[in-house]
Amino acid sequence: FQRLNVSEKPKDELEQMGETFNKMIEILESNYEKQRRFISDASHELRTPLTVIESYSKLLKRWGKHDPNRLEEAINAIHDESIRMKNLTKQLLLLATNEQEKATTLSEKINITAITTETAKKLSVAFDRDVSVTTHTEYFVLGNDLQLKQVLFILIENGLKYSKAPIQINIEKDKDYIKLLFIDKGIGIPAEDLPHIFNRFFRVDKTRSRQTGGSGLGLSIAKSIIDAHNGKIEVASTVNEGTTFTLFLKECKDIREEIK
Ligand code: ADP
């Protein structure tokens, strides 16, 4: 983009227009840079499993037929990396869809207590681990059912992935907001990494996450959904003690009031 040359003063209409154009260029440039970064990060993340698949298929072609151990190792690696790629592309698609849907998000009165309990139960079965939900009553928020379930899924699954103990979820009222706490007694997040965990593709420990199949996209998806709901997501963590994610969502008492 080419900038217009604008002198300091006096400001006539043409110069004001020039300044406006320059501001527009700055915005376009920063959006362009963000998109460029995103594409380059996404390509990099997709290339890694592809490289593993490529090298293991080469190995299979050369040795596989004669060596049962290599055959087994190669098939397992190709299988794991294909699943990683599948999950990654699924999450990238979700991220793109969330961006598009931002404008139409807040349309339903959601029983947040019910969907939290439902999601907790599903994941508790999947991981064969206790996920308990504590609440005094049913609370409602205004939002998008599928997107909120996705956020709950991400936070509960992370709690289960990064700890070995049961997970606790508390739902309570905090002024005009419904506050949800996701408490795990897991490995925790180092203080210096906390500011980055909502960034796309960020993982505290690349090798460890690779074992758990993480893409580093979950929390950035969760944050983009919560931002679109005009809510807040916070984190507090101590290494080797555990992590608590806190969600704030505006309470919805009467849907007719809210969508006026
Ligand atoms: P991933 O798919 O890698 O889990 P996320 O965006 O969901 O991606 O999380 C980013 C990183 O934040 C994870 O790789 C992990 O290092 C860290 N993290 C997220 N949740 C927790 C948690 N409950 N306990 C410890 N670390 C966590």
Residues whose N, C-alpha, C, O or C-beta is under 5 A from the ligand:
A	BS01	ADP	N158 G159 Y162 G186 G188 I189 I197 F202 R203 V204 D205 S209 G214 S215 G216 L217 G218 L219 S220 T243
